[in-house]
Amino acid sequence: MESALASPTSAPAPAPADGGVRAYDVAGYHVKVTYDPGSSQLEGDTEVAAEATADLARFDMDLALTARSVEIDGKPAKSFAKSGDGSVTVIPEEKIEKGRTFQVRVRYDGNPGHDNPSWAKSEDGSVITVLAPVGTWFPGNDNQDDTADFQLSATVPHGWTAVSSGQEEPVRRDGAWSTFHWSSTDPLPANRALLGVGKWDVERTKLSDGTPLTTVYSAGRKGEFKKYADQQQKMMDFLTQKFGDYPYGTLVSFFLDLASDDVPNLASQGAVIFPNAEDERFFDSTVVAHELAHQWYGMLVEEAHQRDMCLSECFASYAQWMWPEFSGQQDLDAKYRQEIEQYKSDDEFWKQKLSDGAGVYTKGPIMLHALRRQIGEAAFGEVLKQWPARYSGKAPVWAEMEKLVQEVSGQDLQGFFDAWIRSDRIPEDAYLWPGTLKPGATALSRS
C-alpha cells in the first residue's frame, strides 16, 4: 500500500536527558489507522486531547513508529524528533502554560511488529497487541494513572476484521477496504488500548447482566474453541457472585491460534486474549477463569509494585481452583493436600517468597486456600468482594490486603502471613493445616 503521507520536514529536537516530559493529562485519544496485513505497514493519524499539568516548553509522547507531522491546535509544531527510548519529543512554537488544554495531531507510519514483542502476528497475517503496547501503534502517554477516552477507526482490506475493546459501531465499506469503529465505554490508560486484525469469525452475544460480549475466533476454529467460549457466561455469573459486579461496560474475548509459545494468555481492560487456545496441553476452561478474574484483580485493582503481584496473580490463580469446585464439585481440600504432598520436601518451592512476587502461580493459590480455611468461608467471601470495592481504580501494596483480611476476620494473622508470604520455608503445622485441612478433620460442605 503506497503511503499518502508526506516525508518529515521537522528539524531535530534535543533528546530529553530526564527520560522524557509527560507533564500532561490526556482526556481522549481519537486514533485512525490503516493497516495492510500483506505488507505489515500501518499508517496512523491520531489526535490527542490533553491538559498541561506544568508549563511545557517541550513534551514527549510514546510512539515506536515514524512521526511524519505533528500539529498542536491545528498549527505545526516548532520541531519534533524520535528519541532513543521509543518516544517522540515535541517542541511547540510557544510554551504551553500549565492548566491549558491543547490538542496534538500526529501523522505517522511504519511496521509496528518490527522487533516488537507487543505486536503478536500469526502465520496468516493476523495481529493483536499484547504486553502493554504503549506507543506501539499510536502516540500515547505511558503514565499508567493517565486514563482517557479512546476512539478507534481502523481501516483494513475487505475480508479482514479489526477488533478493539469497548463498544462496536457500524462498519463502513469503501471499495476494497472496510473501516471498523470502536469506542471505550470506560476511560483507560494507553497501554490497555487494544487492536486486533484478522480473518476472524466474530460472535456477538450478551452476558447475563446485559453487558455486550464480543467473542473472536481464528478463522475456521470456532467449532473447536466454542466449548471454552460458551462457558464464559456461567463463569462471569460465578465471578460476579464472588467478586462483585463486573466493572466494565463491555467484554471482548479472543480465542486464537497464533502458534507461538512466546505470547501468553493475558487480560486487558474489558478484554481477555487466548493466543494459543488450540494447545490443550496448556489451555483449558480454568485458564479462561484465570484471565476473566483479572478484570477485578489486576485491572480494576492493580498492584503497586512487581513484588505485590500476589494481589492479582494469586487471586486469579485461585479462581482456577474455585471454578472447577463450583462447576464440577472438585474437593479443594483434597487438592490442597495433594499439592502439599507434592511440594513438602521441595526446598526450592518454599524458598519462593510471595512477598517478592515469586511463586504467585503455584504457591499463591495454595496459600489462599489455607487462608480460606483459616478465617472461614464467610470472612473469605467478604474479603473477595471487599477488595475490589474498596480499592477500585487504585494500586495498593500487599500490606493493605493483610490489613483487610484481619479487619474482616477479626483474627490476628501476623503469624499466618509471616509463614506463607515472607518465609522461605514450609509453614509450621499450625499454618499449614488450618481448619478442615487438618488431617482427620471433617470436610466443609461445598460453597
Residue pairs with C-beta under 8 A, 6 or more apart in sequence:
1 34
1 36
1 38
1 39
1 41
1 43
3 41
3 43
3 109
4 43
5 43
5 68
5 69
5 107
5 108
5 109
6 68
6 69
7 68
8 66
8 67
8 68
8 69
9 69
10 69
10 70
10 77
10 79
10 80
10 81
11 79
11 81
12 79
12 81
13 58
13 79
13 80
13 81
13 89
13 90
13 91
14 58
14 89
15 81
15 83
15 84
15 89
16 58
16 60
16 83
16 89
19 85
20 60
20 83
20 85
20 87
20 89
21 56
21 58
21 59
21 60
22 59
22 60
22 61
22 141
22 142
22 143
22 146
23 52
23 53
23 54
23 56
23 59
24 50
24 51
24 52
24 53
24 56
24 59
24 141
25 50
25 51
25 53
25 146
26 48
26 49
26 50
26 140
26 141
26 146
26 148
26 190
27 49
27 50
27 51
27 101
27 148
27 149
28 48
28 49
28 148
28 149
28 150
28 151
29 46
29 47
29 48
29 49
29 138
29 140
29 148
29 149
29 150
29 151
29 190
29 193
30 46
30 47
30 48
30 49
30 151
31 44
31 46
31 138
31 150
31 151
31 152
31 153
31 193
32 44
32 45
32 46
32 152
32 153
32 154
32 155
33 42
33 43
33 44
33 45
33 137
33 138
33 152
33 153
33 154
33 155
33 195
34 42
34 43
34 44
34 154
34 155
34 156
34 177
35 41
35 42
35 43
35 127
35 154
35 155
35 156
35 162
35 197
36 42
36 156
36 157
37 125
37 126
37 127
37 156
37 157
37 160
37 197
38 125
38 157
40 111
40 112
40 113
40 114
40 121
40 125
40 127
41 109
41 110
41 111
42 65
42 109
42 110
42 111
42 112
42 137
43 107
43 108
43 109
44 65
44 106
44 107
44 108
44 109
44 137
44 138
45 105
45 106
45 107
45 108
46 105
46 106
46 108
46 138
46 139
47 103
47 104
47 105
48 61
48 103
48 104
48 105
48 106
48 139
48 140
49 101
49 102
49 103
49 148
50 101
50 102
50 103
50 104
50 141
51 99
51 100
51 101
51 102
52 96
52 97
52 98
52 99
52 100
52 101
52 102
53 98
54 98
55 95
55 96
55 97
55 98
56 92
56 95
56 96
57 91
57 92
57 95
58 89
58 90
58 91
58 92
59 89
59 90
59 92
59 96
60 83
60 87
60 88
60 89
60 90
61 87
61 88
61 90
61 104
61 106
61 135
61 139
61 140
61 141
62 86
62 87
62 88
62 134
62 135
62 139
62 140
62 141
62 142
62 190
63 82
63 86
63 87
63 88
63 106
63 108
63 135
63 138
63 139
63 140
64 86
64 110
64 112
64 116
64 135
64 136
64 137
65 108
65 109
65 110
65 111
65 112
65 137
66 82
66 108
66 109
66 110
67 80
67 82
67 88
67 106
67 107
67 108
67 139
68 107
68 108
68 109
69 76
69 105
69 106
69 107
70 76
70 77
70 80
70 88
70 90
70 104
70 105
70 106
70 107
71 77
71 104
71 105
71 106
72 90
72 92
72 93
72 96
72 102
72 103
72 104
72 105
73 102
73 103
74 103
74 105
75 93
76 93
77 90
77 91
77 92
77 93
78 91
78 92
78 93
79 90
79 91
80 88
80 89
80 90
80 91
81 88
81 89
82 88
82 89
83 89
86 135
87 135
88 106
88 139
90 104
96 102
104 139
106 139
108 139
112 119
112 127
112 136
112 137
113 119
113 121
113 127
116 136
117 130
117 131
117 262
118 129
118 130
118 131
118 132
118 133
118 136
119 127
119 129
119 130
119 133
119 136
119 137
120 127
120 128
120 129
120 130
120 258
120 260
120 263
120 275
121 127
121 258
122 198
122 218
122 256
122 257
122 258
122 259
122 260
123 259
124 198
124 199
124 219
125 198
125 199
126 196
126 197
126 198
126 199
126 200
126 218
126 256
126 258
127 195
127 196
127 197
127 198
128 194
128 195
128 196
128 197
128 198
128 254
128 256
128 258
128 273
128 275
129 136
129 137
129 193
129 194
129 195
129 196
130 263
130 264
130 266
130 273
130 275
131 264
131 266
132 191
133 191
133 193
134 140
134 141
134 142
134 190
134 191
135 142
135 190
137 195
138 190
138 193
140 190
140 191
140 193
141 189
141 190
142 190
142 191
143 189
144 189
144 191
144 302
144 395
145 189
146 189
146 190
147 187
147 188
147 189
148 187
148 188
148 189
148 190
149 183
149 184
149 187
150 164
150 166
150 183
150 184
150 187
150 188
150 193
151 181
151 182
151 183
151 184
152 162
152 164
152 166
152 180
152 181
152 182
152 183
152 193
152 195
153 179
153 180
153 181
154 162
154 164
154 179
154 180
154 182
154 195
154 197
155 162
155 177
155 178
155 179
155 180
156 162
156 177
156 178
156 180
156 197
157 176
157 177
157 178
158 173
158 175
158 176
158 177
158 178
159 199
160 178
160 197
160 198
160 199
161 180
161 197
161 198
161 199
161 200
161 202
161 216
162 178
162 180
162 182
162 195
162 196
162 197
163 180
163 182
163 194
163 195
163 196
163 197
163 198
163 200
163 202
163 214
163 216
163 252
163 254
164 180
164 182
164 193
164 194
164 195
164 196
164 252
165 182
165 184
165 188
165 192
165 193
165 194
165 250
165 252
165 268
165 269
165 270
165 271
166 182
166 183
166 184
166 185
166 249
166 250
166 252
166 270
167 182
167 183
167 184
167 185
167 212
167 249
167 250
168 180
168 181
168 182
168 204
168 212
168 214
169 181
169 182
169 183
170 181
171 178
171 179
171 180
171 181
172 178
172 179
172 181
173 179
184 193
184 270
185 248
185 249
185 250
185 270
186 247
186 248
186 249
186 269
186 270
188 269
188 270
192 268
192 269
192 299
194 252
194 268
194 271
196 216
196 254
198 216
198 218
198 219
198 256
199 219
200 216
200 217
200 218
200 219
201 216
201 217
201 218
201 219
201 220
201 221
201 222
202 214
202 215
202 216
202 217
203 214
203 215
203 216
203 217
203 222
203 229
204 212
204 213
204 214
204 215
205 213
205 215
205 233
206 212
206 213
207 213
207 232
207 233
207 236
207 237
207 246
207 251
208 233
208 236
208 237
209 240
209 245
209 246
211 246
211 248
211 249
211 250
211 251
212 249
212 250
212 251
213 232
213 233
213 250
213 251
213 252
213 253
214 250
214 251
214 252
214 253
215 229
215 232
215 252
215 253
215 255
216 252
216 253
216 254
216 255
216 256
217 225
217 226
217 229
217 255
217 256
218 225
218 255
218 256
218 257
218 277
221 255
221 256
221 257
221 277
221 278
224 278
225 255
225 277
225 278
228 255
228 274
228 277
228 283
228 284
228 285
228 288
229 253
229 255
231 285
231 288
231 327
232 251
232 253
232 288
232 292
234 327
235 285
235 288
235 289
235 292
235 323
236 246
236 251
236 292
238 322
238 323
238 326
238 327
239 246
239 289
239 292
239 293
239 295
239 296
239 319
240 246
242 319
242 322
242 381
242 384
242 385
243 293
243 296
243 297
243 384
243 385
243 388
244 296
244 385
244 388
244 389
246 295
247 295
247 296
247 299
247 300
247 388
247 392
248 269
248 270
248 295
248 299
249 270
250 270
251 270
251 271
251 272
251 295
252 270
252 271
252 272
253 271
253 272
253 273
253 274
254 271
254 272
254 273
254 274
254 275
255 274
255 277
256 273
256 274
256 275
256 276
256 277
257 275
257 276
257 277
257 278
258 275
258 276
259 276
259 278
260 275
260 276
261 276
263 275
263 276
264 275
265 272
265 273
265 274
265 275
265 276
265 283
265 287
265 290
265 291
266 272
266 273
266 291
267 273
267 291
267 292
267 294
267 295
267 298
267 299
268 299
269 295
269 299
270 295
270 299
272 288
272 291
272 292
272 294
272 295
273 291
274 283
274 287
274 288
274 291
276 282
276 283
277 283
285 323
285 327
286 319
286 320
286 323
286 324
287 320
289 319
289 320
289 322
289 323
290 316
290 317
290 319
290 320
291 316
292 319
293 315
293 316
293 319
294 312
294 316
296 388
297 311
297 312
297 315
297 316
297 387
297 388
298 312
298 313
298 316
300 388
300 392
300 393
301 311
301 312
301 387
301 388
301 391
301 392
301 393
301 394
301 395
301 396
302 311
302 312
302 394
302 395
303 309
303 310
303 311
303 312
303 395
303 396
303 397
303 398
304 395
304 396
304 397
305 357
305 397
306 357
307 355
307 356
307 357
307 398
308 357
308 396
308 397
308 398
309 357
309 360
310 354
310 357
310 360
310 364
310 398
310 401
310 421
311 396
311 398
311 401
313 360
313 361
313 364
314 354
314 360
314 364
314 365
314 367
314 368
315 368
315 384
317 360
317 361
317 362
317 364
317 365
318 364
318 365
318 368
318 369
320 365
321 330
321 332
321 335
321 365
321 369
322 332
324 330
325 331
325 332
325 446
325 447
326 447
329 446
331 443
332 369
333 369
333 373
333 436
333 437
333 443
333 444
335 369
336 366
336 369
336 370
336 437
337 437
339 366
340 366
340 432
343 349
343 350
343 426
344 426
347 425
349 359
349 362
349 363
350 363
350 423
350 424
350 425
350 426
351 424
351 425
352 358
352 359
352 362
352 363
352 424
353 359
353 421
353 422
353 423
353 424
354 360
354 363
354 364
354 367
354 420
354 421
354 422
355 398
355 421
355 422
367 420
367 421
369 437
370 416
370 420
370 427
370 431
370 432
370 434
370 437
371 380
371 405
371 416
371 420
372 380
373 434
373 435
373 436
373 437
374 409
374 411
374 413
374 416
374 431
374 434
374 435
375 383
375 405
375 408
375 409
375 411
375 413
376 409
376 435
377 444
377 447
379 405
379 408
379 409
379 410
381 447
382 408
383 404
383 405
383 408
383 409
386 404
386 408
387 401
387 404
390 404
391 400
398 421
402 413
402 417
402 421
405 413
406 412
406 413
415 430
415 431
416 431
416 434
419 427
419 428
419 431
419 432
420 427
420 431
426 432
433 439
435 441
435 444
436 442
436 443
436 444
